[in-house]
């Protein structure tokens, strides 16, 4: 394993960074794609990376834009595996998105993946490509009902078309389209490498790349928990969640050739009925009582709806036992409180 090289995108984001840490821990060499090489200092300065002492196994390559068809050509040289995490996220700062949601979400997401697959065809060393997708990719806005149970084989046949009314609509359309397009591409092109999709629900866990408490409340999926426990009323979200470490672990296990390829793995910790997101208030009251009423008002709202997902087969094949929602909340809130203490 020590000699195998992973090309990783998205390492400046929540999931991608944690995947990087887990890959280095397992002995992989990692070539990290950044849009600007100046961003590598942010990664190198984190406690997890500094503590690993794996500088010799970590390298960086700059690709300013994934929209160019040949963008990945040089970066794929001598690569064994690719983990493509980078994509616009639905929980980004609205001010950074702009009014044209299709331009921000749909085209960049699908173009990057198709360019990556096409470039990889010219690199015979590439054995497997792992794409970070989302449970949104198996949601069909026409045929789904409250009773639909989504599994690894569920596919959405209907893709919402622009104009989109919300970032979530555009994000979902991009994820559905990416899954469908890439599976069609694999079927028609029949490349020598195989393809794995990792589809998590809402991802919660410490984001070492963000230490500003105010930024934690504004961006990323952790804000779904952090905003309500700070007294805000949050919109209704699907009750499908997974710990950040489980997402990173699933990606690394998918690098193992013994893990079946050309399939999708779904990650959700709460069983078919999912998680009641507003359980976060009771969890915070039990584990952080000294902060309730002061640092944490713990009196916001976080309604959730049931999006039925059966992740048991993915858990079995990956050999994983998903970390509980309680631990997800403890870790996300605990990290936030540590950042508050450090900022004072």
N, C-alpha and C positions, 0 to 999 in steps of 0.2 A: 504493500500500500504506500509505503514511504516515497516511492518514486512516481506515484500517479499524480497527474496535474489536473486540477479543477479550474475551469474558467467560471468566475462568479460575477454576476451583475447585481446591482441593488444593495451593495454592502454599506451604503450610507443611510439605509433605512432600517426600520425595526427588525423585520424578519431577516433581511440579507446580512446584517451585521452578526446576528446570532448564528446564522448558518456558517458564516466565516469562522467564528470562534469554535464551533463544533467540528468543522472540517480540520482546522489546525490541531485541535486536541486529538483527533484520530490519526494524525500523521500525514494527511494529504498536503501536497504543495498547492497553493492557491494563487492564481493570477486574478487580481481584482480589477474589474472594469470600473473606471470613474469617468465622469464627463469632464472633469477638470482635475489635474494631478494635485492641485493645491488642497483638494479635499482629503488626500491620504493622511495628512497630519491629524485630522479629527479622529480617524480610525486608529492610528498608531498611538494616540494619546490616551486611549481608554484603558481602565484597569485590567480588563480581561486580556487584551492584546499584550500589554506590557508584562503581565504576569506569566504569559506563555513562553516567552523567550524563543519565539519561532521566526525571527526575522529572516532567516535564510530560506524559509519555506513560503514567505509572503512577498509577492511582487505586485506591481500596479501597472496598468496600461490605460491610456486615455482614449476614450471614444466620445467626442463632443456630441454626436447625434446618432441615434439608431435609425434615423429615417433614410439614411443612404444605403442602398442595397448591398454595397461592399463593406459596410461599417465593421463587420466582425472578421473580415478575411485574415488580417495579420494576427489578431488576438487569438485566433484558434490554432495557431501553429503549435504542434506537438501536444495538444490538449487531449486528455483521456475522457474527461467528463465535463459537461456544462450544467451549471445551475443558474437559470435565468429568473431572477426575482424581480428585477426592476420593472415598474409599471406605475402609472398614475393611480393614486389611491382615493377612495371615496371620501375619506375623512381628512383630506388636505385642507389647508387654510383657504376658505372660499375666495379671498382676495387674490390668491395666486392662480386661480383657475380661469377667470375671464368668462365672458358671456356665452361663447360658443363651446358648449359641452362636448359636442361630437368631435371637434378639433382637438380638445384637450385629452379626451379619454379614448375614443374609439380608434382613430387612425394610428396614433403612436403605439397603442397596445398591440394591435394586429400586425402592423408593419414590422415592428421590431422582431417579433417572433418568426414571421415568415422570412425575413432577411437572415436571421440566425440559422434557421433550418437549411436554407439554400446555401449559405456559406459553409455550413458543416459538411455538406455533401462532398466538398472538395478536399476534406481533411480526413483521410482514412483512419487516423488515430482515434477519432471520436467514437466512443462506444455507446454513450447514453447521454441524452439531454433531459434535464429535469426542469419543468416549468412550474413556477408558483402560480396557481390559479386561485380560485375562491369557490365557496359553496354557492355563490351567486351564479356560477357557470352552469349549474344544473337546475336553475329556476326558470320555469316556462310561464310567462305572464299571461298566457291564454288558457292553457290546459290544467295548470296546477290548481288544486283545491286544498282546503284545510286538512284533508285526510291523505293527501299525497305523501307517501314515504319515499324519500330520496335515498338512493344507494349509489354505489360506484358505477353502475350501468345506466343510471338515469341521464337522459339527454334532453335538452330543450330544443324543440323544433321551431319555435317562434322567437324571433329576435326583434325586440322593440326598435323601431326606426326613429331617427331624429325628425323634428327637434325634440330634445329631452327636457323634461320639466324640472329635473333635479340632478345633482351629481350622481346620486345612487342609481338612477335610471341609466345614465350614460355608462357608468362603471359596470353595471350588470350586463348591459348590451355588449360591451367590449369583452367581458369575460366569457359570456356565452359564445360569442363569435369566435374568440380565440380557440376555445376547446373544439368547436365544430370544424373550423378551418384547418387546424393542425392535424386532427384525426383524418380529415379528407386528404390532406397533403401526404401524410404518411402512407395512406392506402394507395395513392396514385404514384408516388415517387419510389416507394419501397427502398429507403436508404439502408446502409449497413448498420447504422446506429438505431437504438430504440428510444422511445419517448415515454416519460413518466410525468403525469400531472399530479401535483399536490394541491388539494382544495380544502383549506381550513375555513372555519367560521371566524367570528371576531377573535382577534389574537390579543391576549393580555399578558404582560410581563415587563420587567424592567428594561427600559431603553437607555443603555449607557451613553448613547450619542447625544442625548438631550439631558442637560442638568439644570436648566432654567425651569422653575416650577410653573411660571406663567405659560411657557411654551408647551409644557406637558398638558396643560388644561385646554390648549387651543388646537393642537394637532395630534394626529395619530389615533389609533384605535383605543389606546388607554384612556383617552378623554371620555369615552362612553361611560366608564366607571368614575373617573376622577371628577368630572364636572358635577354629577349628582351628589357625590359625597362632600362636595364643596358648596352644596346648597342650590345648585341649578336644576331647572326642569329640563329634562332631556327628552327628545322625541322617541317614539316607539321603535324598538329594534328587534330583530329576530333573536330568539333565545338560543343561539348556537355559538358556543365559545370554546376556546382551546388555549392552553398555556403556550407562551412563546417558546419555551424549551422543548415542548412536544413537537412544535412545528419544525424547529431546527433539527431535532433528532430524527424526525420522519424524512427530512431531506437527506441527511447523512446515511440513514439506513437504505434509502433508495439508490444511493451510489453503489451499493453492494450488488455485483452482478447476480448474486443468488436471489435477490429480490425481483419478483416478476416485473418485466417491463411492458411497454405498450398498454398501459392501463392508467386509471385514475385512482388515487387514494384520497379518501375524505377524512377530515380531522374534526371531531366534535366530541366534547367530553361528557355531555349531559344525557346520553341515551336518546331514544327516539323522541321523547317528549321535550327534550332540551332542558334549558336552564331558565329559571325565573330571575331575570337580571336584577330586580330590585331586592333580591336576597343580599345584595352587597351592603345594604344599610345595617342589617343585623350582623353580618360578618365583621364589618368595621367596628360596630359597637362592642363586640366580644373581644376583638384582638387589639383595638387601639382606643380603649375607653378614656385614657388620659388626654387624648386629642379631640374627642367629640365635644362639640360646643365651643371649641377654641380654634385650633388649626383646621379642624374638619367640622363643618356645621352638621353634616350627615343628615340633612333634612330636605334634599332635593327629590326629584322623581325620575324613575327610569322604567317606564312600562315596556313590556316585551310581548311578542306574539310567538305562537308555536310554529316553527318551521321544521317539520318532521324529517329527521336525518338518521339513518341507521349506519353508523360508522363501525359496526362490530367486525365486519369482514376486513376492512382496512387495518383495524387494530390487530386482528389475528395474524394477517399476513406480515405486517411490519413487526410483530412481536412487541406491541406496546400496550401499556395500561395508562390511559390518559389521566393527567393530573387534574384534580378536582377544581370546580369553580371557586370554592373557598380559597384554595391556595393561589389561584389566579388573582383574586381580589387582594389577598394578603400581600402578595409580591408586588403588584402594581401600586397599591396604596403605600406600602412600606417604602418603596423606592421614592415615591413622591415626597413622603415625609422626610426622608434623608436629604433630598434635594432642597426642601424648605429649610432644614437646619443648616445646610451648607451655605445657603444664600444669605443668612443673617450675619 
